[in-house]
């Protein structure tokens, strides 16, 4: 419904479910603005992790520069350490945007993992809201080449 609207702001609208038809060309300008402001972006294509979903937490952590990745063992995710480290970034960064592309695939095959990830994200969210720092989890439900090209782009490009 709202696409990526508001990812540059601190708001309680912190989890977004985005369909490809909600992504507009103005997204390029928004992503450029959040990169210029120093927000950290973690882009993960869930299609690449369907056989190893627990590694998604670690991929997010490495992309955001958290303190203690990896966040998974062979058979178990470490949500507590992950949410603690992501929440800790509220005190040292300008904000974060986590984009899970092709999230519908994860929802279909690993629903419990995805709902646990969303819950862990929400548990740590109060740190961001209290400090008025943007923090967003965006589940790109259907593939979106424009979103992928913008969010997956290197900060050094």
C-alpha positions in Angstrom: 0.0 0.0 0.0 2.7 2.5 0.9 5.7 0.9 -0.7 9.0 2.3 0.6 7.4 5.6 1.7 8.9 6.9 5.0 12.1 4.8 5.1 14.0 8.0 5.5 12.2 8.9 8.8 11.9 7.5 12.3 8.3 6.2 12.4 6.4 3.4 14.0 5.6 2.2 10.5 8.8 0.2 10.7 7.8 -3.0 8.8 6.5 -2.8 5.3 5.2 -5.5 3.0 5.9 -4.2 -0.6 4.6 -5.5 -3.9 6.5 -4.7 -7.1 3.7 -2.5 -8.4 4.1 -0.2 -5.4 7.7 0.6 -6.4 7.9 3.9 -8.3 10.8 5.6 -10.1 11.0 8.1 -7.3 12.6 5.4 -5.2 16.0 6.1 -6.8 16.0 9.6 -5.4 14.9 8.3 -1.9 17.6 5.6 -1.8 20.2 8.2 -2.9 19.0 10.5 0.0 19.2 7.8 2.6 22.7 6.8 1.4 23.9 10.4 1.5 22.5 10.7 5.1 24.6 7.7 6.1 21.8 5.2 6.7 23.0 1.6 6.4 21.3 -0.6 4.0 21.1 -4.4 4.1 19.8 -6.0 0.9 19.2 -9.7 0.9 17.6 -11.6 -1.9 15.7 -14.4 -0.1 15.7 -16.5 -3.3 19.5 -17.1 -2.7 18.9 -18.4 0.8 16.0 -20.8 0.4 18.1 -23.8 1.2 19.9 -22.0 4.0 17.5 -19.5 5.5 19.3 -19.3 8.9 22.1 -17.5 7.1 19.8 -14.5 6.3 20.4 -13.1 9.9 24.2 -13.2 9.3 23.9 -11.7 5.8 21.9 -8.8 7.4 24.5 -8.4 10.2 27.5 -8.4 7.8 25.8 -5.8 5.5 24.9 -3.5 8.5 28.3 -3.9 10.2 26.9 -5.3 13.4 29.2 -6.4 16.2 29.0 -10.2 16.5 28.0 -12.0 13.3 27.4 -14.8 12.3 24.0 -15.2 13.9 23.4 -18.8 13.1 24.7 -22.2 13.8 24.1 -25.3 11.7 20.6 -25.8 12.9 19.6 -22.8 14.9 19.4 -19.0 14.4 20.6 -16.8 17.2 17.9 -14.2 17.2 18.8 -12.8 20.7 22.3 -11.9 19.7 21.0 -10.6 16.3 18.4 -8.3 17.8 20.8 -7.1 20.5 23.4 -6.1 17.9 20.8 -4.5 15.5 19.3 -2.6 18.4 22.8 -1.5 19.4 23.2 0.3 16.1 20.6 2.7 17.2 23.2 4.4 19.3 26.0 4.6 16.7 24.4 5.0 13.2 22.1 7.4 11.3 19.7 4.6 10.7 19.2 1.3 8.9 17.0 -0.1 6.2 16.8 -3.9 5.8 15.3 -5.1 2.5 14.4 -8.7 2.1 13.7 -9.2 -1.6 11.6 -12.1 -2.9 10.2 -12.4 0.7 7.2 -14.3 -0.6 9.5 -17.3 -1.2 10.7 -17.2 2.4 7.1 -16.9 3.5 6.1 -20.0 1.5 9.0 -22.2 2.5 10.1 -21.0 5.9 7.2 -19.1 7.4 8.2 -19.8 11.1 11.7 -18.4 10.5 10.4 -15.3 8.8 7.8 -14.6 11.5 10.5 -15.1 14.2 12.7 -12.6 12.3 10.0 -10.0 12.1 9.2 -10.5 15.8 12.9 -10.2 16.8 13.1 -7.0 14.7 10.1 -5.5 16.5 11.5 -6.4 19.9 14.6 -4.3 19.4 12.7 -1.5 17.6 12.0 0.7 20.6 15.7 1.7 20.8 15.4 3.3 17.4 12.0 5.0 18.1 13.2 6.4 21.4 16.2 8.0 19.7 14.2 9.1 16.7 16.5 7.2 14.3 15.1 5.5 11.2 14.9 1.7 11.3 12.9 -0.2 8.8 12.4 -3.8 7.7 11.0 -3.9 4.2 9.7 -7.2 2.8 9.7 -6.9 -0.9 7.1 -9.6 -1.5 7.5 -10.0 -5.2 10.6 -9.6 -7.3 11.4 -6.0 -8.2 14.3 -5.3 -10.5 14.3 -1.6 -9.8 14.4 -2.1 -6.0 17.1 -4.8 -6.3 19.3 -2.5 -8.4 18.9 0.4 -6.0 19.2 -1.3 -2.7 21.9 -3.9 -3.7 24.1 -1.2 -5.1 27.4 -0.7 -3.3 27.8 2.5 -1.2 31.0 3.0 -3.0 29.4 3.1 -6.5 
